[in-house]
């Protein structure tokens, strides 16, 4: 069975949420510390991948790519290579925790990202809801840290010292993907997840969209209304460029 498709110049795995968690559980239980990292393309990623070669390289090196965003899944269906469903990072992380909790399996995690103090609140919430999940490290890096190689080396050493199985990276795209691609060889974890605002969601610092909005693919609208200064321009640009990229994909010869 072919479990991948090619679309928008990237390879995407045809995994449901359950299948994704199945694979990640196996990696986390039985894999080596070779930092298999996971990226989750949405419309904004697709747009940025067009002009950012380092971002595209990070995607090419990822161990798993699963769709985050209903427009990406809808595009796959219209193009005749349907993805089963969205696998948003903000849902994937709790699903992994729940799987390990249900099976009473220990899991050591490191939270990298979000504003100062947010990781500590997220850790407390994780401990309360998923007692088997142990947060062994928390770091909110300084603004612009990715330009300081010594600082990045210290982050890698902190992750190594914590002996985490799973690194949850919430630095925003494309920074998180480019950073983990550059430093994966120095991160002795089994899995790293590039999952944007997920640490904020775990802390309750940013509210998730109501379930009905998520079901109908409107979580972007909720986020835009929650952070208009940061997101309105981004979503307007994406709304203009993504249809053009889809049309180009539609017109390309079918393989």
C-alpha positions as CSV (number, residue, x, y, z in Angstrom):
1,X,0.0,0.0,0.0
2,X,1.4,3.4,-1.0
3,X,1.2,5.6,2.2
4,X,2.6,8.8,0.7
5,X,1.6,11.4,-1.9
6,X,3.5,14.2,-3.6
7,X,1.7,17.6,-3.6
8,X,2.9,21.2,-3.6
9,X,6.5,20.0,-4.0
10,X,6.5,18.0,-0.8
11,X,5.9,14.4,0.3
12,X,2.9,13.9,2.7
13,X,2.1,10.7,4.6
14,X,-1.4,9.4,4.1
15,X,-1.9,8.8,7.8
16,X,-5.0,9.2,10.0
17,X,-4.6,10.5,13.5
18,X,-4.6,6.9,14.8
19,X,-2.1,5.7,12.3
20,X,0.2,8.7,13.1
21,X,0.0,7.9,16.8
22,X,0.6,4.2,16.2
23,X,3.9,5.0,14.3
24,X,5.0,7.6,16.9
25,X,4.3,5.2,19.8
26,X,6.5,2.6,18.1
27,X,9.3,5.2,17.6
28,X,9.0,6.4,21.1
29,X,9.1,3.0,22.7
30,X,11.5,1.2,20.5
31,X,13.4,3.7,18.4
32,X,16.9,5.0,18.9
33,X,17.9,8.5,19.9
34,X,18.3,9.7,16.3
35,X,15.7,12.5,16.5
36,X,13.1,11.6,13.9
37,X,11.2,14.9,13.5
38,X,7.7,15.5,12.4
39,X,6.3,18.5,10.5
40,X,2.6,19.4,9.8
41,X,1.9,21.4,6.7
42,X,-1.0,23.8,6.5
43,X,-1.8,26.5,4.0
44,X,0.7,29.0,5.4
45,X,3.4,26.3,5.2
46,X,2.6,25.6,1.6
47,X,2.9,29.3,0.7
48,X,6.1,29.8,2.6
49,X,7.7,26.6,1.1
50,X,7.5,28.3,-2.3
51,X,10.1,30.9,-1.4
52,X,12.1,29.5,1.6
53,X,14.7,26.9,0.5
54,X,15.8,26.2,4.1
55,X,12.2,25.5,5.0
56,X,11.8,23.2,2.0
57,X,15.0,21.4,3.0
58,X,13.7,20.8,6.5
59,X,10.6,19.3,5.0
60,X,12.7,17.0,2.8
61,X,14.6,15.7,5.8
62,X,11.5,15.2,8.1
63,X,10.8,11.6,9.1
64,X,7.1,12.2,8.9
65,X,4.9,14.8,7.2
66,X,1.2,14.9,8.1
67,X,-1.4,17.4,7.0
68,X,-2.5,20.1,9.4
69,X,-5.3,22.1,7.8
70,X,-8.5,21.1,6.0
71,X,-7.7,23.1,2.8
72,X,-4.6,20.9,2.3
73,X,-6.7,17.7,2.8
74,X,-9.4,19.1,0.5
75,X,-6.8,19.9,-2.2
76,X,-5.5,16.3,-2.0
77,X,-9.0,15.0,-2.7
78,X,-9.7,17.4,-5.6
79,X,-6.3,16.3,-7.1
80,X,-7.3,12.6,-6.9
81,X,-4.8,11.6,-4.2
82,X,-6.9,11.9,-1.0
83,X,-5.4,12.2,2.5
84,X,-7.6,10.6,5.1
85,X,-7.9,13.5,7.5
86,X,-6.1,16.4,9.2
87,X,-3.5,15.6,11.9
88,X,-3.0,19.0,13.6
89,X,-0.1,19.2,16.0
90,X,-2.3,20.7,18.6
91,X,-4.4,17.5,18.6
92,X,-1.5,15.1,17.9
93,X,0.4,15.9,21.1
94,X,-2.6,15.3,23.5
95,X,-3.4,12.1,21.5
96,X,0.1,10.8,22.1
97,X,-0.1,11.6,25.8
98,X,-3.5,9.8,26.0
99,X,-2.2,6.7,24.2
100,X,0.7,6.4,26.7
101,X,-1.6,7.1,29.6
102,X,-4.1,4.4,28.5
103,X,-1.3,1.9,28.2
104,X,0.4,3.0,31.4
105,X,3.6,3.6,29.6
106,X,6.1,6.2,30.9
107,X,7.0,9.1,28.6
108,X,9.7,11.8,29.2
109,X,9.2,15.0,27.3
110,X,10.9,18.4,26.9
111,X,9.0,21.6,26.1
112,X,10.9,24.0,23.9
113,X,9.1,27.3,23.1
114,X,6.3,29.6,24.1
115,X,6.8,32.7,26.3
116,X,8.5,32.6,29.7
117,X,6.3,30.9,32.3
118,X,4.0,29.2,29.8
119,X,5.9,25.9,29.7
120,X,5.6,25.6,33.5
121,X,1.8,26.0,33.4
122,X,1.6,23.5,30.5
123,X,3.8,21.0,32.6
124,X,1.4,21.3,35.5
125,X,-1.6,20.7,33.3
126,X,0.1,17.7,31.7
127,X,1.0,16.2,35.0
128,X,-2.6,16.6,36.2
129,X,-4.2,15.1,33.1
130,X,-1.6,12.5,32.0
131,X,0.4,11.4,35.1
132,X,2.6,9.0,33.1
133,X,4.0,11.9,31.1
134,X,7.0,13.5,32.8
135,X,8.1,16.9,31.7
136,X,11.9,16.7,32.2
137,X,12.8,20.0,30.6
138,X,11.3,23.4,29.9
139,X,12.9,26.2,28.0
140,X,11.6,29.5,26.5
141,X,14.5,30.6,24.3
142,X,15.4,34.3,23.9
143,X,14.1,36.1,20.9
144,X,16.5,35.6,18.0
145,X,18.2,32.7,19.6
146,X,18.4,30.8,16.4
147,X,21.1,33.2,15.1
148,X,23.4,32.5,18.1
149,X,25.1,29.1,17.5
150,X,26.5,29.0,21.1
151,X,23.0,29.5,22.5
152,X,21.7,26.7,20.3
153,X,24.4,24.4,21.4
154,X,23.4,25.0,25.0
155,X,19.8,24.2,24.1
156,X,20.9,20.9,22.6
157,X,23.0,20.1,25.7
158,X,20.0,20.9,27.9
159,X,17.8,18.5,25.9
160,X,20.6,15.9,26.1
161,X,21.0,16.3,29.8
162,X,17.2,15.9,30.4
163,X,17.2,12.5,28.6
164,X,13.8,13.2,27.0
165,X,12.1,10.7,24.7
166,X,10.0,13.4,23.0
167,X,10.9,17.0,22.2
168,X,7.8,19.3,21.7
169,X,8.9,22.3,19.8
170,X,6.6,25.4,19.8
171,X,8.6,28.1,18.1
172,X,6.4,28.8,15.1
173,X,7.0,28.1,11.4
174,X,9.3,28.1,9.7
175,X,11.7,28.8,12.6
176,X,11.0,25.5,14.4
177,X,11.4,23.3,11.3
178,X,14.6,25.0,10.1
179,X,16.1,24.9,13.6
180,X,15.4,21.2,14.2
181,X,16.7,20.3,10.8
182,X,20.0,22.1,11.6
183,X,20.4,20.6,15.1
184,X,18.7,17.2,14.9
185,X,22.1,15.4,14.9
186,X,22.8,17.0,18.3
187,X,19.4,16.3,19.9
188,X,19.4,12.7,21.4
189,X,15.7,12.3,21.5
190,X,13.6,9.7,19.8
191,X,11.0,12.1,18.3
192,X,10.7,15.8,17.9
193,X,7.4,17.4,17.0
194,X,7.2,20.8,15.3
195,X,3.8,21.9,16.6
196,X,3.6,25.7,16.8
197,X,1.2,27.1,19.5
198,X,0.6,23.6,21.1
199,X,2.5,24.5,24.3
200,X,0.3,27.6,24.7
201,X,-2.8,25.4,24.2
202,X,-1.6,22.9,26.8
203,X,-1.1,25.8,29.2
204,X,-4.5,27.2,28.4
205,X,-2.7,30.4,27.5
206,X,-4.4,30.5,24.1
207,X,-7.9,29.1,23.7
208,X,-8.6,26.5,21.1
209,X,-11.5,27.1,18.7
210,X,-14.8,25.5,19.6
211,X,-15.1,21.9,18.3
212,X,-17.7,22.9,15.7
213,X,-15.3,25.3,14.2
214,X,-12.5,22.7,14.1
215,X,-14.9,20.2,12.5
216,X,-15.7,22.6,9.7
217,X,-12.1,23.8,9.2
218,X,-12.6,27.2,10.7
219,X,-10.0,27.1,13.4
220,X,-7.9,29.6,11.3
221,X,-10.8,32.1,11.7
222,X,-10.9,31.7,15.5
223,X,-7.1,32.1,15.7
224,X,-7.2,35.2,13.4
225,X,-9.9,36.8,15.5
226,X,-7.8,36.0,18.7
227,X,-4.6,37.5,17.3
228,X,-5.6,39.9,14.5
229,X,-2.4,42.0,14.5
230,X,-0.2,39.0,13.9
231,X,-2.4,36.8,11.7
232,X,-4.8,38.9,9.5
233,X,-2.0,39.9,7.0
234,X,-0.7,36.3,6.9
235,X,-4.1,34.8,6.2
236,X,-4.9,37.4,3.6
237,X,-1.7,36.6,1.8
238,X,-2.3,32.9,2.1
239,X,-5.8,33.3,0.7
240,X,-4.4,35.0,-2.4
241,X,-1.4,32.7,-3.1
242,X,-2.7,29.2,-2.1
243,X,-5.4,29.1,-4.8
244,X,-2.7,30.0,-7.4
245,X,-0.5,27.1,-6.1
246,X,-3.5,24.8,-6.2
247,X,-4.3,25.8,-9.8
248,X,-0.7,25.2,-10.8
249,X,-0.8,21.7,-9.2
250,X,-4.1,21.0,-10.9
251,X,-2.6,21.9,-14.3
252,X,0.5,19.8,-13.8
253,X,0.7,16.4,-15.6
254,X,-0.6,13.6,-13.4
255,X,1.9,11.1,-12.3
